[in-house]
Amino acid sequence: MLRNKKTRLAATMIFLFVGANMASGCAALVGAAAGGAAAYVVTQENND
């Protein structure tokens, strides 16, 4: 399937690009979840 070096290099670059996008997406989701939880805790404490 990946006989020549150009195809292999292109596949590797695409794989790395997709992997980087997934990693940054996961980080953004975790950050948003943590921020939401922190905001929820702060508002709950202020309601007392």
Phi and psi in radians as a Rosetta constraint file:
Dihedral C 1 N 2 CA 2 C 2 CIRCULARHARMONIC -1.812 0.35
Dihedral N 2 CA 2 C 2 N 3 CIRCULARHARMONIC 1.404 0.35
Dihedral C 2 N 3 CA 3 C 3 CIRCULARHARMONIC -1.478 0.35
Dihedral N 3 CA 3 C 3 N 4 CIRCULARHARMONIC -0.845 0.35
Dihedral C 3 N 4 CA 4 C 4 CIRCULARHARMONIC -1.635 0.35
Dihedral N 4 CA 4 C 4 N 5 CIRCULARHARMONIC 2.815 0.35
Dihedral C 4 N 5 CA 5 C 5 CIRCULARHARMONIC -1.199 0.35
Dihedral N 5 CA 5 C 5 N 6 CIRCULARHARMONIC -0.564 0.35
Dihedral C 5 N 6 CA 6 C 6 CIRCULARHARMONIC -1.111 0.35
Dihedral N 6 CA 6 C 6 N 7 CIRCULARHARMONIC -0.764 0.35
Dihedral C 6 N 7 CA 7 C 7 CIRCULARHARMONIC -1.126 0.35
Dihedral N 7 CA 7 C 7 N 8 CIRCULARHARMONIC -0.740 0.35
Dihedral C 7 N 8 CA 8 C 8 CIRCULARHARMONIC -1.112 0.35
Dihedral N 8 CA 8 C 8 N 9 CIRCULARHARMONIC -0.738 0.35
Dihedral C 8 N 9 CA 9 C 9 CIRCULARHARMONIC -1.126 0.35
Dihedral N 9 CA 9 C 9 N 10 CIRCULARHARMONIC -0.763 0.35
Dihedral C 9 N 10 CA 10 C 10 CIRCULARHARMONIC -1.087 0.35
Dihedral N 10 CA 10 C 10 N 11 CIRCULARHARMONIC -0.748 0.35
Dihedral C 10 N 11 CA 11 C 11 CIRCULARHARMONIC -1.107 0.35
Dihedral N 11 CA 11 C 11 N 12 CIRCULARHARMONIC -0.694 0.35
Dihedral C 11 N 12 CA 12 C 12 CIRCULARHARMONIC -1.128 0.35
Dihedral N 12 CA 12 C 12 N 13 CIRCULARHARMONIC -0.750 0.35
Dihedral C 12 N 13 CA 13 C 13 CIRCULARHARMONIC -1.113 0.35
Dihedral N 13 CA 13 C 13 N 14 CIRCULARHARMONIC -0.749 0.35
Dihedral C 13 N 14 CA 14 C 14 CIRCULARHARMONIC -1.098 0.35
Dihedral N 14 CA 14 C 14 N 15 CIRCULARHARMONIC -0.754 0.35
Dihedral C 14 N 15 CA 15 C 15 CIRCULARHARMONIC -1.071 0.35
Dihedral N 15 CA 15 C 15 N 16 CIRCULARHARMONIC -0.788 0.35
Dihedral C 15 N 16 CA 16 C 16 CIRCULARHARMONIC -1.130 0.35
Dihedral N 16 CA 16 C 16 N 17 CIRCULARHARMONIC -0.692 0.35
Dihedral C 16 N 17 CA 17 C 17 CIRCULARHARMONIC -1.113 0.35
Dihedral N 17 CA 17 C 17 N 18 CIRCULARHARMONIC -0.812 0.35
Dihedral C 17 N 18 CA 18 C 18 CIRCULARHARMONIC -1.120 0.35
Dihedral N 18 CA 18 C 18 N 19 CIRCULARHARMONIC -0.727 0.35
Dihedral C 18 N 19 CA 19 C 19 CIRCULARHARMONIC -1.080 0.35
Dihedral N 19 CA 19 C 19 N 20 CIRCULARHARMONIC -0.710 0.35
Dihedral C 19 N 20 CA 20 C 20 CIRCULARHARMONIC -1.150 0.35
Dihedral N 20 CA 20 C 20 N 21 CIRCULARHARMONIC -0.707 0.35
Dihedral C 20 N 21 CA 21 C 21 CIRCULARHARMONIC -1.126 0.35
Dihedral N 21 CA 21 C 21 N 22 CIRCULARHARMONIC -0.710 0.35
Dihedral C 21 N 22 CA 22 C 22 CIRCULARHARMONIC -1.149 0.35
Dihedral N 22 CA 22 C 22 N 23 CIRCULARHARMONIC -0.708 0.35
Dihedral C 22 N 23 CA 23 C 23 CIRCULARHARMONIC -1.130 0.35
Dihedral N 23 CA 23 C 23 N 24 CIRCULARHARMONIC -0.776 0.35
Dihedral C 23 N 24 CA 24 C 24 CIRCULARHARMONIC -1.187 0.35
Dihedral N 24 CA 24 C 24 N 25 CIRCULARHARMONIC -0.607 0.35
Dihedral C 24 N 25 CA 25 C 25 CIRCULARHARMONIC -1.118 0.35
Dihedral N 25 CA 25 C 25 N 26 CIRCULARHARMONIC -0.759 0.35
Dihedral C 25 N 26 CA 26 C 26 CIRCULARHARMONIC -1.104 0.35
Dihedral N 26 CA 26 C 26 N 27 CIRCULARHARMONIC -0.735 0.35
Dihedral C 26 N 27 CA 27 C 27 CIRCULARHARMONIC -1.096 0.35
Dihedral N 27 CA 27 C 27 N 28 CIRCULARHARMONIC -0.706 0.35
Dihedral C 27 N 28 CA 28 C 28 CIRCULARHARMONIC -1.143 0.35
Dihedral N 28 CA 28 C 28 N 29 CIRCULARHARMONIC -0.728 0.35
Dihedral C 28 N 29 CA 29 C 29 CIRCULARHARMONIC -1.119 0.35
Dihedral N 29 CA 29 C 29 N 30 CIRCULARHARMONIC -0.765 0.35
Dihedral C 29 N 30 CA 30 C 30 CIRCULARHARMONIC -1.125 0.35
Dihedral N 30 CA 30 C 30 N 31 CIRCULARHARMONIC -0.727 0.35
Dihedral C 30 N 31 CA 31 C 31 CIRCULARHARMONIC -1.093 0.35
Dihedral N 31 CA 31 C 31 N 32 CIRCULARHARMONIC -0.748 0.35
Dihedral C 31 N 32 CA 32 C 32 CIRCULARHARMONIC -1.140 0.35
Dihedral N 32 CA 32 C 32 N 33 CIRCULARHARMONIC -0.718 0.35
Dihedral C 32 N 33 CA 33 C 33 CIRCULARHARMONIC -1.129 0.35
Dihedral N 33 CA 33 C 33 N 34 CIRCULARHARMONIC -0.749 0.35
Dihedral C 33 N 34 CA 34 C 34 CIRCULARHARMONIC -1.144 0.35
Dihedral N 34 CA 34 C 34 N 35 CIRCULARHARMONIC -0.732 0.35
Dihedral C 34 N 35 CA 35 C 35 CIRCULARHARMONIC -1.110 0.35
Dihedral N 35 CA 35 C 35 N 36 CIRCULARHARMONIC -0.746 0.35
Dihedral C 35 N 36 CA 36 C 36 CIRCULARHARMONIC -1.108 0.35
Dihedral N 36 CA 36 C 36 N 37 CIRCULARHARMONIC -0.735 0.35
Dihedral C 36 N 37 CA 37 C 37 CIRCULARHARMONIC -1.131 0.35
Dihedral N 37 CA 37 C 37 N 38 CIRCULARHARMONIC -0.723 0.35
Dihedral C 37 N 38 CA 38 C 38 CIRCULARHARMONIC -1.131 0.35
Dihedral N 38 CA 38 C 38 N 39 CIRCULARHARMONIC -0.748 0.35
Dihedral C 38 N 39 CA 39 C 39 CIRCULARHARMONIC -1.118 0.35
Dihedral N 39 CA 39 C 39 N 40 CIRCULARHARMONIC -0.679 0.35
Dihedral C 39 N 40 CA 40 C 40 CIRCULARHARMONIC -1.113 0.35
Dihedral N 40 CA 40 C 40 N 41 CIRCULARHARMONIC -0.766 0.35
Dihedral C 40 N 41 CA 41 C 41 CIRCULARHARMONIC -1.111 0.35
Dihedral N 41 CA 41 C 41 N 42 CIRCULARHARMONIC -0.743 0.35
Dihedral C 41 N 42 CA 42 C 42 CIRCULARHARMONIC -1.109 0.35
Dihedral N 42 CA 42 C 42 N 43 CIRCULARHARMONIC -0.774 0.35
Dihedral C 42 N 43 CA 43 C 43 CIRCULARHARMONIC -1.177 0.35
Dihedral N 43 CA 43 C 43 N 44 CIRCULARHARMONIC -0.631 0.35
Dihedral C 43 N 44 CA 44 C 44 CIRCULARHARMONIC -1.150 0.35
Dihedral N 44 CA 44 C 44 N 45 CIRCULARHARMONIC -0.674 0.35
Dihedral C 44 N 45 CA 45 C 45 CIRCULARHARMONIC -1.194 0.35
Dihedral N 45 CA 45 C 45 N 46 CIRCULARHARMONIC -0.628 0.35
Dihedral C 45 N 46 CA 46 C 46 CIRCULARHARMONIC -1.255 0.35
Dihedral N 46 CA 46 C 46 N 47 CIRCULARHARMONIC -0.380 0.35
Dihedral C 46 N 47 CA 47 C 47 CIRCULARHARMONIC -1.317 0.35
Dihedral N 47 CA 47 C 47 N 48 CIRCULARHARMONIC -0.297 0.35
